[in-house]
Amino acid sequence: MGLFKLLKEKIVGKSTVQKDKYVAGLDKSRRNFSSRLKALASRYSKVDDDYFDELEQILIEADVGVNLALEIVDATKKDVRVKGISNPDEINEMLVDKMFVSYAQQGDDIQNEIKFASDGPTVLLVVGVNGVGKTTTIAKLAKRYIDQKKKVLLVAGDTFRAGAQEQLMVWSKRLGCEIVAGKENQDPSSVAYDGIKRGKEINADLIIVDTAGRLQNKVNLMAELSKMKRVIQKEIPLAPHDTFLIIDATTGQNGVIQAKAFKECTDVTGVVITKMDGTSKGGIILAIRDELGIPVRFIGLGERMDDLEEFDLDQYLYGLCLGGEE
């Protein structure tokens, strides 16, 4: 039995909050992607080169990425020849298999939740350009771990963007957690240093450090993030334990470009995809994993505080390709 059918059996019929969120959050992407696959299958009684050309274009326009689209189509062609398949509906099912395998085989083992340090605070560094939803995502992550009874400290290290610290301070009051903030245009590394010291003083379980998102080139970005890392490690040698890159799903391939730039500048351990419910091109998750080997750790499927979900590959592929059919 192929992964497509196993996936369907595994998820269809389950009435879970996470399943419903994935189905709703990926509605725009599914309508674009799945409907185009169905329309393609309906136009061809048997597959030929024209069919595969159109299939390739659908994948590319879903932001899967050119390289991965070519790989998936080539692998599908080989399977079609070996198995003697000519039914387009069967080939559409094979795509889900290829997408699953592609994600699962790239990079390291998939671990979503933050792994807490056995001794002292765990430090999460959050990076990303302005406008991707970084501040809100930090608040959602803080709430997630506060709900797990963790003591969370926020560090407002984005001192350059007007209002960034104020926004995080508002969230800290709503969440009931402490925050360390500096002055406007203060050196972000000095704010991070003060935050780490304070986190140790209050025995915080998790310190979430925001960073500046306005740095205009890789040289400045690398210098700033390297300095911040050195300063943090003066207090906690193994920190930061995780570095999350926030990517706005609606930016498409620009998000992949951003991911490449940040990966060259710092040790990104995971990606958080925001605004997934706002895009009709849901393939960006596969593109990032394929090109950079970085796992998506969390996915934003709505605007509410509890709409940040742990990334689940099964639920994602179901929501993108199958949700709403049962």
C-alpha positions in Angstrom: 0.0 0.0 0.0 1.4 3.4 -1.0 1.9 6.3 1.5 -1.0 8.1 0.0 -3.5 5.4 1.1 -1.8 4.9 4.4 -1.9 8.6 5.1 -5.6 8.7 4.2 -6.4 5.7 6.4 -4.3 7.2 9.3 -6.0 10.6 9.3 -9.5 10.3 7.7 -12.1 9.7 10.3 -10.1 11.2 13.1 -11.9 14.2 14.7 -9.0 16.0 16.2 -8.5 19.7 16.8 -5.1 19.6 15.0 -6.6 17.9 12.0 -9.3 20.5 11.7 -6.8 23.3 12.1 -4.6 21.9 9.3 -7.6 21.4 7.0 -8.9 25.0 7.6 -5.4 26.6 7.6 -4.4 25.0 4.3 -7.7 25.6 2.6 -6.4 28.2 0.1 -3.4 26.1 -0.8 -5.5 23.0 -1.2 -8.0 24.7 -3.4 -5.2 25.8 -5.7 -3.1 22.7 -5.6 -5.5 19.8 -5.3 -8.1 21.3 -7.7 -5.4 21.8 -10.4 -4.3 18.2 -10.0 -7.9 17.0 -10.4 -8.4 19.2 -13.4 -5.2 17.9 -15.0 -6.3 14.3 -14.4 -9.6 15.0 -16.0 -8.1 16.3 -19.2 -5.9 13.2 -19.8 -7.2 9.7 -20.2 -3.5 8.5 -20.4 -0.4 10.3 -19.4 2.1 11.6 -21.9 4.9 14.2 -22.0 2.4 17.1 -22.1 0.8 15.8 -18.9 4.1 15.7 -17.1 5.0 19.2 -18.3 1.8 20.5 -16.9 2.3 18.6 -13.7 5.7 20.1 -13.3 4.3 23.6 -13.8 1.6 23.0 -11.1 4.3 22.0 -8.6 6.5 25.0 -9.4 3.6 27.4 -9.1 2.7 25.9 -5.7 6.1 27.1 -4.5 7.5 23.6 -4.2 10.7 24.9 -5.9 12.0 24.3 -9.4 14.6 21.7 -8.4 12.3 19.7 -6.2 9.5 19.9 -8.9 11.9 18.4 -11.4 13.0 15.7 -9.1 9.4 14.7 -8.2 8.3 14.6 -11.8 11.4 12.6 -12.9 10.9 10.1 -10.1 7.2 9.8 -11.0 8.1 9.2 -14.6 10.4 6.3 -13.7 7.8 4.7 -11.4 5.2 5.0 -14.2 7.4 3.2 -16.6 8.4 0.5 -14.2 4.8 -0.1 -12.9 3.1 0.4 -16.3 0.8 3.0 -14.8 -1.2 5.3 -17.2 -4.1 6.5 -15.1 -3.6 10.1 -14.1 -5.5 9.6 -10.8 -3.0 7.0 -9.7 -0.2 9.3 -10.6 -1.6 12.1 -8.5 -1.6 9.7 -5.6 2.0 8.9 -6.3 2.8 12.6 -5.9 1.9 12.5 -2.2 4.3 9.6 -1.7 7.1 11.5 -3.4 6.5 14.7 -1.4 6.5 12.7 1.9 9.7 10.9 1.1 11.4 14.1 -0.1 10.7 15.9 3.2 11.5 12.9 5.4 14.8 12.1 3.8 16.3 15.6 3.7 18.4 16.8 6.6 18.5 15.6 10.2 15.9 13.7 12.1 12.7 15.7 12.7 12.3 17.2 16.2 9.7 19.9 16.7 9.5 20.7 20.4 12.3 22.6 22.1 14.5 20.2 24.0 15.1 21.8 27.3 18.6 21.9 28.9 19.1 19.7 31.9 20.9 22.4 33.8 19.9 26.1 33.7 17.8 28.1 31.3 17.3 27.0 27.7 17.8 29.9 25.3 15.8 30.3 22.0 17.1 32.8 19.6 14.5 34.1 17.1 15.5 35.6 13.8 13.8 36.8 10.7 13.2 39.9 8.6 10.7 42.6 9.6 7.1 42.0 8.7 7.0 38.2 8.9 5.2 38.0 12.2 8.2 37.5 14.4 6.9 39.3 17.5 3.5 37.6 17.4 5.2 34.2 16.9 7.4 34.8 19.9 4.3 35.5 22.0 2.6 32.3 20.7 5.7 30.3 21.5 5.9 31.8 25.0 2.2 31.0 25.6 2.8 27.4 24.4 5.5 26.8 27.0 3.8 28.8 29.8 0.8 26.5 29.3 3.3 23.6 29.8 4.2 25.2 33.2 7.5 26.5 32.0 8.9 29.8 33.4 9.5 32.0 30.4 11.4 35.2 30.1 11.2 37.4 27.0 14.2 39.5 25.8 13.3 42.4 23.5 16.5 42.4 21.4 15.0 44.2 18.3 16.0 47.7 19.4 16.0 49.2 15.9 12.4 48.8 14.7 10.1 51.4 16.1 7.5 49.7 18.3 9.1 46.3 18.4 10.0 46.4 22.1 6.7 48.0 23.0 4.8 45.2 21.2 6.7 42.5 23.1 6.1 44.3 26.4 2.3 44.3 25.7 2.5 40.6 25.0 4.5 40.0 28.2 1.8 41.7 30.3 -0.9 39.6 28.6 1.0 36.4 29.2 2.1 37.3 32.7 5.8 36.7 32.0 8.8 38.9 32.7 10.5 40.8 29.9 13.9 42.5 29.6 14.0 45.4 27.2 16.5 48.1 26.4 16.4 51.6 25.0 15.7 52.5 21.3 18.8 51.8 19.2 20.6 50.2 22.1 23.1 47.5 21.1 21.0 44.4 20.8 23.8 42.3 22.2 23.8 44.3 25.5 20.1 43.7 25.8 20.6 40.0 25.2 23.4 39.9 27.8 21.1 41.6 30.4 18.3 39.2 29.5 20.5 36.1 30.0 21.7 37.3 33.3 18.2 38.0 34.4 17.0 34.6 33.2 19.6 32.9 35.4 18.7 35.0 38.4 15.0 34.1 38.2 15.7 30.4 37.3 13.8 30.7 34.0 13.2 27.5 32.1 13.1 29.3 28.7 14.6 32.6 27.6 13.3 33.7 24.2 15.5 36.4 22.6 14.2 38.6 19.8 16.7 39.9 17.3 16.8 42.9 14.8 15.2 42.2 11.5 16.2 45.3 9.6 19.9 44.5 8.9 20.4 45.2 5.2 23.1 42.8 4.1 24.7 39.5 5.1 27.9 41.1 6.4 25.9 43.2 9.0 23.6 40.3 9.7 26.5 37.9 10.4 28.3 40.4 12.5 25.3 41.2 14.6 24.2 37.6 15.2 27.8 36.4 15.8 28.2 39.1 18.4 24.9 38.3 20.1 25.9 34.6 20.2 29.2 35.4 21.8 27.6 37.6 24.4 25.0 34.9 25.3 27.7 32.2 25.6 29.6 34.2 28.2 26.8 33.4 30.6 25.5 30.1 29.1 28.3 28.4 27.1 26.0 26.0 25.2 23.4 28.6 24.3 21.5 29.4 22.2 20.1 25.9 22.3 17.8 26.6 19.4 17.6 29.2 16.7 14.2 29.6 15.0 13.9 31.4 11.7 10.4 33.0 11.1 9.2 32.8 7.5 6.0 34.3 6.1 4.4 31.7 3.9 2.8 34.4 1.7 6.3 35.6 0.5 6.8 32.3 -1.4 10.2 31.8 -2.9 11.4 35.1 -1.3 11.0 33.1 2.0 13.4 30.5 0.7 15.9 33.2 -0.2 15.6 34.6 3.3 16.2 31.2 4.7 19.4 30.7 2.7 20.7 34.1 3.9 20.1 33.4 7.5 21.5 29.9 7.3 24.7 31.3 6.0 24.8 33.7 9.0 23.8 31.6 11.9 23.1 28.0 12.9 19.3 27.9 12.2 17.9 24.8 13.9 14.3 25.2 12.7 11.8 27.2 10.8 8.5 28.6 11.9 6.1 29.2 9.0 3.6 32.0 9.7 0.5 33.0 7.8 0.0 29.6 6.2 -3.7 30.2 6.1 -3.1 33.3 4.0 -1.3 31.7 1.0 -2.6 29.7 -1.9 0.9 28.3 -2.5 1.6 25.8 0.3 4.6 24.1 -1.2 7.1 26.5 0.5 7.6 24.0 3.4 8.8 21.4 0.9 11.1 23.9 -0.8 12.8 25.0 2.3 13.4 21.4 3.5 14.7 20.4 0.1 17.0 23.3 -0.5 18.3 23.8 3.0 17.7 20.6 5.0 16.1 22.7 7.8 13.0 21.2 9.4 9.8 23.2 9.9 9.2 23.0 13.6 6.0 25.0 13.9 3.4 26.3 11.5 1.0 29.2 11.9 -2.5 28.2 10.8 -4.5 31.2 12.0 -4.4 34.5 14.0 -5.4 33.2 17.4 -2.8 32.5 20.1 -3.4 28.8 19.9 -3.2 28.6 16.1 0.6 27.9 16.2 0.8 24.2 15.7 3.7 21.7 16.0 4.5 20.8 12.4 3.1 17.4 11.4 4.1 16.1 8.0 1.2 13.7 7.8 -1.3 16.5 8.7 0.3 18.9 6.3 0.2 16.6 3.3 -3.4 15.6 4.2 -4.4 19.3 4.6 -2.7 20.3 1.3 -3.9 17.4 -0.8 -6.8 15.6 0.8 -8.6 17.7 3.4 -12.3 18.3 3.0 -12.7 15.3 0.7 -14.0 12.8 3.2 
